[in-house]
Amino acid sequence: MKTTSKVRKQFILDPEKIKAVKEITRSKTDTEAISRALDIIIANTKIEKMLKAIKGKGHIKDVYNRVSG
């Protein structure tokens, strides 16, 4: 998800979590890692909503067990 404007924020975060996210997302900077992590969360939420909307309609199998309820 690309945005045209950016804001400066200040957070106190666990450096081990940032390191893990950098490795997972293959990011070079902390900012890039956090931005990619936010993009992943947003995308996953959209996928989950879509799966819930189509649940029971057709023969789509939730092989990753992402949708509960």
CHARMM-style PDB file with segment names, atoms N, HN, CA, C and O in Angstrom:
ATOM      1  N   MET     1       0.844  -1.167   0.000  1.00  0.00      PROA
ATOM      2  CA  MET     1       0.000   0.000   0.000  1.00  0.00      PROA
ATOM      3  C   MET     1       0.894   1.235   0.000  1.00  0.00      PROA
ATOM      4  O   MET     1       1.654   1.453   0.944  1.00  0.00      PROA
ATOM      5  N   LYS     2       0.807   2.030  -1.039  1.00  0.00      PROA
ATOM      6  HN  LYS     2       0.190   1.853  -1.805  1.00  0.00      PROA
ATOM      7  CA  LYS     2       1.620   3.233  -1.154  1.00  0.00      PROA
ATOM      8  C   LYS     2       0.815   4.440  -0.671  1.00  0.00      PROA
ATOM      9  O   LYS     2      -0.371   4.573  -0.970  1.00  0.00      PROA
ATOM     10  N   THR     3       1.470   5.295   0.064  1.00  0.00      PROA
ATOM     11  HN  THR     3       2.434   5.187   0.307  1.00  0.00      PROA
ATOM     12  CA  THR     3       0.843   6.540   0.492  1.00  0.00      PROA
ATOM     13  C   THR     3       1.682   7.693  -0.020  1.00  0.00      PROA
ATOM     14  O   THR     3       2.897   7.573  -0.171  1.00  0.00      PROA
ATOM     15  N   THR     4       1.031   8.800  -0.283  1.00  0.00      PROA
ATOM     16  HN  THR     4       0.043   8.897  -0.160  1.00  0.00      PROA
ATOM     17  CA  THR     4       1.754   9.951  -0.810  1.00  0.00      PROA
ATOM     18  C   THR     4       2.313  10.824   0.291  1.00  0.00      PROA
ATOM     19  O   THR     4       3.335  11.481   0.090  1.00  0.00      PROA
ATOM     20  N   SER     5       1.679  10.850   1.443  1.00  0.00      PROA
ATOM     21  HN  SER     5       0.849  10.316   1.606  1.00  0.00      PROA
ATOM     22  CA  SER     5       2.204  11.665   2.534  1.00  0.00      PROA
ATOM     23  C   SER     5       2.703  10.767   3.654  1.00  0.00      PROA
ATOM     24  O   SER     5       2.216   9.652   3.845  1.00  0.00      PROA
ATOM     25  N   LYS     6       3.663  11.262   4.373  1.00  0.00      PROA
ATOM     26  HN  LYS     6       4.059  12.167   4.218  1.00  0.00      PROA
ATOM     27  CA  LYS     6       4.240  10.507   5.478  1.00  0.00      PROA
ATOM     28  C   LYS     6       4.253  11.402   6.707  1.00  0.00      PROA
ATOM     29  O   LYS     6       4.287  12.628   6.604  1.00  0.00      PROA
ATOM     30  N   VAL     7       4.226  10.765   7.865  1.00  0.00      PROA
ATOM     31  HN  VAL     7       4.198   9.769   7.948  1.00  0.00      PROA
ATOM     32  CA  VAL     7       4.293  11.509   9.122  1.00  0.00      PROA
ATOM     33  C   VAL     7       5.413  10.931   9.970  1.00  0.00      PROA
ATOM     34  O   VAL     7       5.714   9.739   9.899  1.00  0.00      PROA
ATOM     35  N   ARG     8       6.012  11.773  10.754  1.00  0.00      PROA
ATOM     36  HN  ARG     8       5.767  12.741  10.812  1.00  0.00      PROA
ATOM     37  CA  ARG     8       7.061  11.322  11.662  1.00  0.00      PROA
ATOM     38  C   ARG     8       6.398  10.943  12.978  1.00  0.00      PROA
ATOM     39  O   ARG     8       5.629  11.718  13.547  1.00  0.00      PROA
ATOM     40  N   LYS     9       6.706   9.741  13.453  1.00  0.00      PROA
ATOM     41  HN  LYS     9       7.330   9.111  12.991  1.00  0.00      PROA
ATOM     42  CA  LYS     9       6.181   9.240  14.722  1.00  0.00      PROA
ATOM     43  C   LYS     9       7.353   8.758  15.558  1.00  0.00      PROA
ATOM     44  O   LYS     9       8.411   8.410  15.035  1.00  0.00      PROA
ATOM     45  N   GLN    10       7.148   8.745  16.844  1.00  0.00      PROA
ATOM     46  HN  GLN    10       6.289   9.028  17.270  1.00  0.00      PROA
ATOM     47  CA  GLN    10       8.189   8.278  17.741  1.00  0.00      PROA
ATOM     48  C   GLN    10       7.606   7.158  18.593  1.00  0.00      PROA
ATOM     49  O   GLN    10       6.603   7.356  19.279  1.00  0.00      PROA
ATOM     50  N   PHE    11       8.232   5.977  18.553  1.00  0.00      PROA
ATOM     51  HN  PHE    11       9.047   5.815  17.995  1.00  0.00      PROA
ATOM     52  CA  PHE    11       7.751   4.823  19.281  1.00  0.00      PROA
ATOM     53  C   PHE    11       8.876   4.218  20.101  1.00  0.00      PROA
ATOM     54  O   PHE    11      10.054   4.375  19.782  1.00  0.00      PROA
ATOM     55  N   ILE    12       8.493   3.527  21.158  1.00  0.00      PROA
ATOM     56  HN  ILE    12       7.535   3.400  21.417  1.00  0.00      PROA
ATOM     57  CA  ILE    12       9.447   2.740  21.923  1.00  0.00      PROA
ATOM     58  C   ILE    12       9.123   1.291  21.599  1.00  0.00      PROA
ATOM     59  O   ILE    12       8.081   0.773  22.001  1.00  0.00      PROA
ATOM     60  N   LEU    13      10.034   0.631  20.860  1.00  0.00      PROA
ATOM     61  HN  LEU    13      10.880   1.052  20.534  1.00  0.00      PROA
ATOM     62  CA  LEU    13       9.788  -0.717  20.370  1.00  0.00      PROA
ATOM     63  C   LEU    13      10.904  -1.666  20.793  1.00  0.00      PROA
ATOM     64  O   LEU    13      12.042  -1.256  21.019  1.00  0.00      PROA
ATOM     65  N   ASP    14      10.554  -2.926  20.891  1.00  0.00      PROA
ATOM     66  HN  ASP    14       9.630  -3.260  20.707  1.00  0.00      PROA
ATOM     67  CA  ASP    14      11.503  -3.978  21.242  1.00  0.00      PROA
ATOM     68  C   ASP    14      12.461  -4.183  20.058  1.00  0.00      PROA
ATOM     69  O   ASP    14      12.019  -4.535  18.965  1.00  0.00      PROA
ATOM     70  N   PRO    15      13.754  -3.967  20.263  1.00  0.00      PROA
ATOM     71  CA  PRO    15      14.712  -4.105  19.160  1.00  0.00      PROA
ATOM     72  C   PRO    15      14.759  -5.519  18.575  1.00  0.00      PROA
ATOM     73  O   PRO    15      15.046  -5.679  17.388  1.00  0.00      PROA
ATOM     74  N   GLU    16      14.487  -6.537  19.378  1.00  0.00      PROA
ATOM     75  HN  GLU    16      14.255  -6.407  20.342  1.00  0.00      PROA
ATOM     76  CA  GLU    16      14.482  -7.913  18.866  1.00  0.00      PROA
ATOM     77  C   GLU    16      13.318  -8.127  17.902  1.00  0.00      PROA
ATOM     78  O   GLU    16      13.450  -8.848  16.913  1.00  0.00      PROA
ATOM     79  N   LYS    17      12.184  -7.502  18.190  1.00  0.00      PROA
ATOM     80  HN  LYS    17      12.076  -6.917  18.993  1.00  0.00      PROA
ATOM     81  CA  LYS    17      11.034  -7.604  17.285  1.00  0.00      PROA
ATOM     82  C   LYS    17      11.341  -6.900  15.966  1.00  0.00      PROA
ATOM     83  O   LYS    17      11.013  -7.410  14.894  1.00  0.00      PROA
ATOM     84  N   ILE    18      11.965  -5.737  16.046  1.00  0.00      PROA
ATOM     85  HN  ILE    18      12.231  -5.322  16.917  1.00  0.00      PROA
ATOM     86  CA  ILE    18      12.326  -5.013  14.827  1.00  0.00      PROA
ATOM     87  C   ILE    18      13.316  -5.839  14.005  1.00  0.00      PROA
ATOM     88  O   ILE    18      13.190  -5.932  12.784  1.00  0.00      PROA
ATOM     89  N   LYS    19      14.284  -6.428  14.669  1.00  0.00      PROA
ATOM     90  HN  LYS    19      14.387  -6.352  15.661  1.00  0.00      PROA
ATOM     91  CA  LYS    19      15.267  -7.261  13.980  1.00  0.00      PROA
ATOM     92  C   LYS    19      14.575  -8.437  13.287  1.00  0.00      PROA
ATOM     93  O   LYS    19      14.884  -8.755  12.138  1.00  0.00      PROA
ATOM     94  N   ALA    20      13.646  -9.075  13.981  1.00  0.00      PROA
ATOM     95  HN  ALA    20      13.395  -8.817  14.913  1.00  0.00      PROA
ATOM     96  CA  ALA    20      12.918 -10.210  13.403  1.00  0.00      PROA
ATOM     97  C   ALA    20      12.105  -9.775  12.190  1.00  0.00      PROA
ATOM     98  O   ALA    20      12.088 -10.464  11.170  1.00  0.00      PROA
ATOM     99  N   VAL    21      11.437  -8.637  12.298  1.00  0.00      PROA
ATOM    100  HN  VAL    21      11.451  -8.077  13.127  1.00  0.00      PROA
ATOM    101  CA  VAL    21      10.627  -8.130  11.180  1.00  0.00      PROA
ATOM    102  C   VAL    21      11.520  -7.759  10.005  1.00  0.00      PROA
ATOM    103  O   VAL    21      11.155  -8.001   8.855  1.00  0.00      PROA
ATOM    104  N   LYS    22      12.677  -7.181  10.273  1.00  0.00      PROA
ATOM    105  HN  LYS    22      12.974  -6.985  11.207  1.00  0.00      PROA
ATOM    106  CA  LYS    22      13.614  -6.854   9.198  1.00  0.00      PROA
ATOM    107  C   LYS    22      14.037  -8.106   8.450  1.00  0.00      PROA
ATOM    108  O   LYS    22      14.138  -8.097   7.223  1.00  0.00      PROA
ATOM    109  N   GLU    23      14.285  -9.183   9.186  1.00  0.00      PROA
ATOM    110  HN  GLU    23      14.203  -9.190  10.182  1.00  0.00      PROA
ATOM    111  CA  GLU    23      14.689 -10.442   8.549  1.00  0.00      PROA
ATOM    112  C   GLU    23      13.526 -11.039   7.753  1.00  0.00      PROA
ATOM    113  O   GLU    23      13.703 -11.475   6.615  1.00  0.00      PROA
ATOM    114  N   ILE    24      12.347 -11.054   8.355  1.00  0.00      PROA
ATOM    115  HN  ILE    24      12.203 -10.700   9.279  1.00  0.00      PROA
ATOM    116  CA  ILE    24      11.172 -11.635   7.698  1.00  0.00      PROA
ATOM    117  C   ILE    24      10.832 -10.885   6.411  1.00  0.00      PROA
ATOM    118  O   ILE    24      10.545 -11.500   5.384  1.00  0.00      PROA
ATOM    119  N   THR    25      10.867  -9.552   6.475  1.00  0.00      PROA
ATOM    120  HN  THR    25      11.100  -9.052   7.309  1.00  0.00      PROA
ATOM    121  CA  THR    25      10.484  -8.735   5.322  1.00  0.00      PROA
ATOM    122  C   THR    25      11.663  -8.402   4.415  1.00  0.00      PROA
ATOM    123  O   THR    25      11.495  -7.750   3.385  1.00  0.00      PROA
ATOM    124  N   ARG    26      12.851  -8.849   4.799  1.00  0.00      PROA
ATOM    125  HN  ARG    26      12.988  -9.378   5.636  1.00  0.00      PROA
ATOM    126  CA  ARG    26      14.083  -8.553   4.050  1.00  0.00      PROA
ATOM    127  C   ARG    26      14.273  -7.042   3.855  1.00  0.00      PROA
ATOM    128  O   ARG    26      14.657  -6.580   2.780  1.00  0.00      PROA
ATOM    129  N   SER    27      13.998  -6.305   4.906  1.00  0.00      PROA
ATOM    130  HN  SER    27      13.686  -6.681   5.779  1.00  0.00      PROA
ATOM    131  CA  SER    27      14.123  -4.846   4.864  1.00  0.00      PROA
ATOM    132  C   SER    27      15.518  -4.422   5.282  1.00  0.00      PROA
ATOM    133  O   SER    27      16.184  -5.099   6.064  1.00  0.00      PROA
ATOM    134  N   LYS    28      15.943  -3.296   4.751  1.00  0.00      PROA
ATOM    135  HN  LYS    28      15.401  -2.746   4.116  1.00  0.00      PROA
ATOM    136  CA  LYS    28      17.271  -2.779   5.079  1.00  0.00      PROA
ATOM    137  C   LYS    28      17.239  -1.835   6.273  1.00  0.00      PROA
ATOM    138  O   LYS    28      18.216  -1.735   7.015  1.00  0.00      PROA
ATOM    139  N   THR    29      16.109  -1.137   6.463  1.00  0.00      PROA
ATOM    140  HN  THR    29      15.315  -1.218   5.860  1.00  0.00      PROA
ATOM    141  CA  THR    29      16.009  -0.171   7.552  1.00  0.00      PROA
ATOM    142  C   THR    29      14.849  -0.525   8.473  1.00  0.00      PROA
ATOM    143  O   THR    29      13.949  -1.279   8.105  1.00  0.00      PROA
ATOM    144  N   ASP    30      14.891   0.035   9.676  1.00  0.00      PROA
ATOM    145  HN  ASP    30      15.622   0.647   9.975  1.00  0.00      PROA
ATOM    146  CA  ASP    30      13.791  -0.169  10.618  1.00  0.00      PROA
ATOM    147  C   ASP    30      12.486   0.396  10.057  1.00  0.00      PROA
ATOM    148  O   ASP    30      11.432  -0.232  10.163  1.00  0.00      PROA
ATOM    149  N   THR    31      12.566   1.577   9.465  1.00  0.00      PROA
ATOM    150  HN  THR    31      13.422   2.087   9.379  1.00  0.00      PROA
ATOM    151  CA  THR    31      11.374   2.204   8.904  1.00  0.00      PROA
ATOM    152  C   THR    31      10.760   1.349   7.811  1.00  0.00      PROA
ATOM    153  O   THR    31       9.544   1.161   7.772  1.00  0.00      PROA
ATOM    154  N   GLU    32      11.593   0.835   6.931  1.00  0.00      PROA
ATOM    155  HN  GLU    32      12.580   0.987   6.963  1.00  0.00      PROA
ATOM    156  CA  GLU    32      11.108  -0.021   5.856  1.00  0.00      PROA
ATOM    157  C   GLU    32      10.464  -1.284   6.426  1.00  0.00      PROA
ATOM    158  O   GLU    32       9.426  -1.725   5.933  1.00  0.00      PROA
ATOM    159  N   ALA    33      11.066  -1.863   7.451  1.00  0.00      PROA
ATOM    160  HN  ALA    33      11.910  -1.505   7.852  1.00  0.00      PROA
ATOM    161  CA  ALA    33      10.534  -3.081   8.064  1.00  0.00      PROA
ATOM    162  C   ALA    33       9.157  -2.832   8.676  1.00  0.00      PROA
ATOM    163  O   ALA    33       8.230  -3.617   8.477  1.00  0.00      PROA
ATOM    164  N   ILE    34       9.035  -1.753   9.409  1.00  0.00      PROA
ATOM    165  HN  ILE    34       9.788  -1.116   9.571  1.00  0.00      PROA
ATOM    166  CA  ILE    34       7.755  -1.442  10.042  1.00  0.00      PROA
ATOM    167  C   ILE    34       6.702  -1.130   8.988  1.00  0.00      PROA
ATOM    168  O   ILE    34       5.551  -1.545   9.122  1.00  0.00      PROA
ATOM    169  N   SER    35       7.076  -0.415   7.958  1.00  0.00      PROA
ATOM    170  HN  SER    35       8.011  -0.078   7.849  1.00  0.00      PROA
ATOM    171  CA  SER    35       6.141  -0.097   6.879  1.00  0.00      PROA
ATOM    172  C   SER    35       5.658  -1.372   6.188  1.00  0.00      PROA
ATOM    173  O   SER    35       4.467  -1.517   5.915  1.00  0.00      PROA
ATOM    174  N   ARG    36       6.570  -2.286   5.908  1.00  0.00      PROA
ATOM    175  HN  ARG    36       7.538  -2.168   6.130  1.00  0.00      PROA
ATOM    176  CA  ARG    36       6.189  -3.547   5.267  1.00  0.00      PROA
ATOM    177  C   ARG    36       5.313  -4.392   6.191  1.00  0.00      PROA
ATOM    178  O   ARG    36       4.369  -5.037   5.736  1.00  0.00      PROA
ATOM    179  N   ALA    37       5.626  -4.389   7.487  1.00  0.00      PROA
ATOM    180  HN  ALA    37       6.393  -3.865   7.857  1.00  0.00      PROA
ATOM    181  CA  ALA    37       4.815  -5.140   8.445  1.00  0.00      PROA
ATOM    182  C   ALA    37       3.394  -4.589   8.483  1.00  0.00      PROA
ATOM    183  O   ALA    37       2.432  -5.355   8.541  1.00  0.00      PROA
ATOM    184  N   LEU    38       3.260  -3.279   8.451  1.00  0.00      PROA
ATOM    185  HN  LEU    38       4.041  -2.657   8.404  1.00  0.00      PROA
ATOM    186  CA  LEU    38       1.923  -2.667   8.426  1.00  0.00      PROA
ATOM    187  C   LEU    38       1.187  -3.039   7.143  1.00  0.00      PROA
ATOM    188  O   LEU    38      -0.009  -3.329   7.173  1.00  0.00      PROA
ATOM    189  N   ASP    39       1.895  -3.030   6.019  1.00  0.00      PROA
ATOM    190  HN  ASP    39       2.866  -2.794   5.995  1.00  0.00      PROA
ATOM    191  CA  ASP    39       1.281  -3.431   4.744  1.00  0.00      PROA
ATOM    192  C   ASP    39       0.776  -4.874   4.808  1.00  0.00      PROA
ATOM    193  O   ASP    39      -0.304  -5.185   4.307  1.00  0.00      PROA
ATOM    194  N   ILE    40       1.564  -5.746   5.426  1.00  0.00      PROA
ATOM    195  HN  ILE    40       2.442  -5.493   5.834  1.00  0.00      PROA
ATOM    196  CA  ILE    40       1.168  -7.149   5.550  1.00  0.00      PROA
ATOM    197  C   ILE    40      -0.086  -7.282   6.407  1.00  0.00      PROA
ATOM    198  O   ILE    40      -0.997  -8.032   6.057  1.00  0.00      PROA
ATOM    199  N   ILE    41      -0.139  -6.571   7.509  1.00  0.00      PROA
ATOM    200  HN  ILE    41       0.601  -5.962   7.792  1.00  0.00      PROA
ATOM    201  CA  ILE    41      -1.312  -6.627   8.385  1.00  0.00      PROA
ATOM    202  C   ILE    41      -2.548  -6.132   7.657  1.00  0.00      PROA
ATOM    203  O   ILE    41      -3.615  -6.738   7.757  1.00  0.00      PROA
ATOM    204  N   ILE    42      -2.409  -5.034   6.924  1.00  0.00      PROA
ATOM    205  HN  ILE    42      -1.542  -4.543   6.842  1.00  0.00      PROA
ATOM    206  CA  ILE    42      -3.539  -4.484   6.161  1.00  0.00      PROA
ATOM    207  C   ILE    42      -4.007  -5.477   5.108  1.00  0.00      PROA
ATOM    208  O   ILE    42      -5.207  -5.705   4.961  1.00  0.00      PROA
ATOM    209  N   ALA    43      -3.076  -6.065   4.380  1.00  0.00      PROA
ATOM    210  HN  ALA    43      -2.101  -5.880   4.500  1.00  0.00      PROA
ATOM    211  CA  ALA    43      -3.432  -7.040   3.336  1.00  0.00      PROA
ATOM    212  C   ALA    43      -4.092  -8.272   3.939  1.00  0.00      PROA
ATOM    213  O   ALA    43      -5.093  -8.759   3.413  1.00  0.00      PROA
ATOM    214  N   ASN    44      -3.543  -8.779   5.036  1.00  0.00      PROA
ATOM    215  HN  ASN    44      -2.730  -8.384   5.463  1.00  0.00      PROA
ATOM    216  CA  ASN    44      -4.120  -9.957   5.674  1.00  0.00      PROA
ATOM    217  C   ASN    44      -5.537  -9.694   6.173  1.00  0.00      PROA
ATOM    218  O   ASN    44      -6.399 -10.568   6.091  1.00  0.00      PROA
ATOM    219  N   THR    45      -5.774  -8.501   6.686  1.00  0.00      PROA
ATOM    220  HN  THR    45      -5.073  -7.791   6.753  1.00  0.00      PROA
ATOM    221  CA  THR    45      -7.115  -8.145   7.151  1.00  0.00      PROA
ATOM    222  C   THR    45      -8.094  -8.124   5.991  1.00  0.00      PROA
ATOM    223  O   THR    45      -9.221  -8.600   6.125  1.00  0.00      PROA
ATOM    224  N   LYS    46      -7.680  -7.576   4.854  1.00  0.00      PROA
ATOM    225  HN  LYS    46      -6.764  -7.189   4.746  1.00  0.00      PROA
ATOM    226  CA  LYS    46      -8.540  -7.561   3.670  1.00  0.00      PROA
ATOM    227  C   LYS    46      -8.832  -8.982   3.191  1.00  0.00      PROA
ATOM    228  O   LYS    46      -9.964  -9.296   2.825  1.00  0.00      PROA
ATOM    229  N   ILE    47      -7.824  -9.831   3.195  1.00  0.00      PROA
ATOM    230  HN  ILE    47      -6.904  -9.576   3.493  1.00  0.00      PROA
ATOM    231  CA  ILE    47      -8.008 -11.228   2.784  1.00  0.00      PROA
ATOM    232  C   ILE    47      -8.980 -11.924   3.726  1.00  0.00      PROA
ATOM    233  O   ILE    47      -9.882 -12.632   3.278  1.00  0.00      PROA
ATOM    234  N   GLU    48      -8.802 -11.728   5.019  1.00  0.00      PROA
ATOM    235  HN  GLU    48      -8.070 -11.152   5.382  1.00  0.00      PROA
ATOM    236  CA  GLU    48      -9.674 -12.367   6.003  1.00  0.00      PROA
ATOM    237  C   GLU    48     -11.127 -11.912   5.826  1.00  0.00      PROA
ATOM    238  O   GLU    48     -12.046 -12.729   5.880  1.00  0.00      PROA
ATOM    239  N   LYS    49     -11.328 -10.612   5.615  1.00  0.00      PROA
ATOM    240  HN  LYS    49     -10.581  -9.949   5.571  1.00  0.00      PROA
ATOM    241  CA  LYS    49     -12.693 -10.104   5.391  1.00  0.00      PROA
ATOM    242  C   LYS    49     -13.309 -10.711   4.144  1.00  0.00      PROA
ATOM    243  O   LYS    49     -14.489 -11.064   4.138  1.00  0.00      PROA
ATOM    244  N   MET    50     -12.517 -10.833   3.091  1.00  0.00      PROA
ATOM    245  HN  MET    50     -11.559 -10.546   3.096  1.00  0.00      PROA
ATOM    246  CA  MET    50     -13.016 -11.414   1.845  1.00  0.00      PROA
ATOM    247  C   MET    50     -13.365 -12.886   2.050  1.00  0.00      PROA
ATOM    248  O   MET    50     -14.404 -13.347   1.579  1.00  0.00      PROA
ATOM    249  N   LEU    51     -12.510 -13.619   2.744  1.00  0.00      PROA
ATOM    250  HN  LEU    51     -11.666 -13.244   3.127  1.00  0.00      PROA
ATOM    251  CA  LEU    51     -12.780 -15.029   3.010  1.00  0.00      PROA
ATOM    252  C   LEU    51     -14.051 -15.202   3.838  1.00  0.00      PROA
ATOM    253  O   LEU    51     -14.842 -16.110   3.586  1.00  0.00      PROA
ATOM    254  N   LYS    52     -14.242 -14.333   4.824  1.00  0.00      PROA
ATOM    255  HN  LYS    52     -13.599 -13.595   5.029  1.00  0.00      PROA
ATOM    256  CA  LYS    52     -15.462 -14.401   5.635  1.00  0.00      PROA
ATOM    257  C   LYS    52     -16.692 -14.092   4.793  1.00  0.00      PROA
ATOM    258  O   LYS    52     -17.747 -14.697   4.982  1.00  0.00      PROA
ATOM    259  N   ALA    53     -16.555 -13.147   3.861  1.00  0.00      PROA
ATOM    260  HN  ALA    53     -15.698 -12.656   3.708  1.00  0.00      PROA
ATOM    261  CA  ALA    53     -17.685 -12.755   3.013  1.00  0.00      PROA
ATOM    262  C   ALA    53     -18.098 -13.881   2.074  1.00  0.00      PROA
ATOM    263  O   ALA    53     -19.279 -14.020   1.756  1.00  0.00      PROA
ATOM    264  N   ILE    54     -17.138 -14.685   1.626  1.00  0.00      PROA
ATOM    265  HN  ILE    54     -16.179 -14.572   1.884  1.00  0.00      PROA
ATOM    266  CA  ILE    54     -17.474 -15.745   0.667  1.00  0.00      PROA
ATOM    267  C   ILE    54     -17.572 -17.122   1.316  1.00  0.00      PROA
ATOM    268  O   ILE    54     -17.812 -18.117   0.632  1.00  0.00      PROA
ATOM    269  N   LYS    55     -17.388 -17.179   2.630  1.00  0.00      PROA
ATOM    270  HN  LYS    55     -17.193 -16.371   3.185  1.00  0.00      PROA
ATOM    271  CA  LYS    55     -17.439 -18.467   3.332  1.00  0.00      PROA
ATOM    272  C   LYS    55     -18.801 -19.125   3.111  1.00  0.00      PROA
ATOM    273  O   LYS    55     -19.849 -18.505   3.291  1.00  0.00      PROA
ATOM    274  N   GLY    56     -18.755 -20.369   2.723  1.00  0.00      PROA
ATOM    275  HN  GLY    56     -17.903 -20.872   2.576  1.00  0.00      PROA
ATOM    276  CA  GLY    56     -19.980 -21.117   2.497  1.00  0.00      PROA
ATOM    277  C   GLY    56     -20.559 -20.948   1.104  1.00  0.00      PROA
ATOM    278  O   GLY    56     -21.582 -21.551   0.780  1.00  0.00      PROA
ATOM    279  N   LYS    57     -19.918 -20.139   0.282  1.00  0.00      PROA
ATOM    280  HN  LYS    57     -19.087 -19.649   0.545  1.00  0.00      PROA
ATOM    281  CA  LYS    57     -20.392 -19.893  -1.084  1.00  0.00      PROA
ATOM    282  C   LYS    57     -19.416 -20.545  -2.044  1.00  0.00      PROA
ATOM    283  O   LYS    57     -18.386 -19.961  -2.380  1.00  0.00      PROA
ATOM    284  N   GLY    58     -19.724 -21.717  -2.475  1.00  0.00      PROA
ATOM    285  HN  GLY    58     -20.561 -22.192  -2.202  1.00  0.00      PROA
ATOM    286  CA  GLY    58     -18.828 -22.407  -3.399  1.00  0.00      PROA
ATOM    287  C   GLY    58     -17.987 -23.427  -2.676  1.00  0.00      PROA
ATOM    288  O   GLY    58     -18.330 -23.880  -1.584  1.00  0.00      PROA
ATOM    289  N   HSD    59     -16.890 -23.782  -3.293  1.00  0.00      PROA
ATOM    290  HN  HSD    59     -16.611 -23.414  -4.180  1.00  0.00      PROA
ATOM    291  CA  HSD    59     -16.047 -24.847  -2.760  1.00  0.00      PROA
ATOM    292  C   HSD    59     -14.633 -24.350  -2.487  1.00  0.00      PROA
ATOM    293  O   HSD    59     -13.663 -24.983  -2.904  1.00  0.00      PROA
ATOM    294  N   ILE    60     -14.509 -23.238  -1.799  1.00  0.00      PROA
ATOM    295  HN  ILE    60     -15.297 -22.724  -1.460  1.00  0.00      PROA
ATOM    296  CA  ILE    60     -13.194 -22.708  -1.442  1.00  0.00      PROA
ATOM    297  C   ILE    60     -12.814 -23.278  -0.087  1.00  0.00      PROA
ATOM    298  O   ILE    60     -13.564 -23.158   0.881  1.00  0.00      PROA
ATOM    299  N   LYS    61     -11.657 -23.893  -0.026  1.00  0.00      PROA
ATOM    300  HN  LYS    61     -11.047 -23.991  -0.812  1.00  0.00      PROA
ATOM    301  CA  LYS    61     -11.197 -24.517   1.209  1.00  0.00      PROA
ATOM    302  C   LYS    61     -10.159 -23.621   1.868  1.00  0.00      PROA
ATOM    303  O   LYS    61      -9.206 -23.181   1.225  1.00  0.00      PROA
ATOM    304  N   ASP    62     -10.348 -23.358   3.142  1.00  0.00      PROA
ATOM    305  HN  ASP    62     -11.122 -23.715   3.664  1.00  0.00      PROA
ATOM    306  CA  ASP    62      -9.421 -22.529   3.927  1.00  0.00      PROA
ATOM    307  C   ASP    62      -8.251 -23.401   4.389  1.00  0.00      PROA
ATOM    308  O   ASP    62      -8.205 -23.821   5.545  1.00  0.00      PROA
ATOM    309  N   VAL    63      -7.313 -23.669   3.489  1.00  0.00      PROA
ATOM    310  HN  VAL    63      -7.350 -23.328   2.549  1.00  0.00      PROA
ATOM    311  CA  VAL    63      -6.211 -24.583   3.784  1.00  0.00      PROA
ATOM    312  C   VAL    63      -5.241 -24.039   4.826  1.00  0.00      PROA
ATOM    313  O   VAL    63      -4.513 -24.807   5.456  1.00  0.00      PROA
ATOM    314  N   TYR    64      -5.226 -22.732   5.011  1.00  0.00      PROA
ATOM    315  HN  TYR    64      -5.818 -22.108   4.499  1.00  0.00      PROA
ATOM    316  CA  TYR    64      -4.333 -22.124   5.999  1.00  0.00      PROA
ATOM    317  C   TYR    64      -5.035 -21.843   7.314  1.00  0.00      PROA
ATOM    318  O   TYR    64      -4.424 -21.316   8.244  1.00  0.00      PROA
ATOM    319  N   ASN    65      -6.321 -22.191   7.402  1.00  0.00      PROA
ATOM    320  HN  ASN    65      -6.818 -22.619   6.647  1.00  0.00      PROA
ATOM    321  CA  ASN    65      -7.126 -21.984   8.605  1.00  0.00      PROA
ATOM    322  C   ASN    65      -7.042 -20.541   9.086  1.00  0.00      PROA
ATOM    323  O   ASN    65      -6.839 -20.293  10.275  1.00  0.00      PROA
ATOM    324  N   ARG    66      -7.198 -19.585   8.165  1.00  0.00      PROA
ATOM    325  HN  ARG    66      -7.363 -19.787   7.199  1.00  0.00      PROA
ATOM    326  CA  ARG    66      -7.101 -18.170   8.483  1.00  0.00      PROA
ATOM    327  C   ARG    66      -8.413 -17.582   8.954  1.00  0.00      PROA
ATOM    328  O   ARG    66      -8.426 -16.544   9.616  1.00  0.00      PROA
ATOM    329  N   VAL    67      -9.524 -18.237   8.618  1.00  0.00      PROA
ATOM    330  HN  VAL    67      -9.513 -19.079   8.080  1.00  0.00      PROA
ATOM    331  CA  VAL    67     -10.813 -17.676   8.962  1.00  0.00      PROA
ATOM    332  C   VAL    67     -11.453 -18.514  10.052  1.00  0.00      PROA
ATOM    333  O   VAL    67     -11.691 -19.710   9.887  1.00  0.00      PROA
ATOM    334  N   SER    68     -11.720 -17.868  11.152  1.00  0.00      PROA
ATOM    335  HN  SER    68     -11.527 -16.896  11.287  1.00  0.00      PROA
ATOM    336  CA  SER    68     -12.412 -18.569  12.240  1.00  0.00      PROA
ATOM    337  C   SER    68     -13.782 -17.935  12.422  1.00  0.00      PROA
ATOM    338  O   SER    68     -13.962 -16.744  12.169  1.00  0.00      PROA
ATOM    339  N   GLY    69     -14.702 -18.700  12.844  1.00  0.00      PROA
ATOM    340  HN  GLY    69     -14.555 -19.667  13.050  1.00  0.00      PROA
ATOM    341  CA  GLY    69     -16.028 -18.175  13.142  1.00  0.00      PROA
ATOM    342  C   GLY    69     -16.988 -18.229  12.051  1.00  0.00      PROA
ATOM    343  OT1 GLY    69     -18.133 -17.807  12.215  1.00  0.00      PROA
TER     344      GLY     69
END
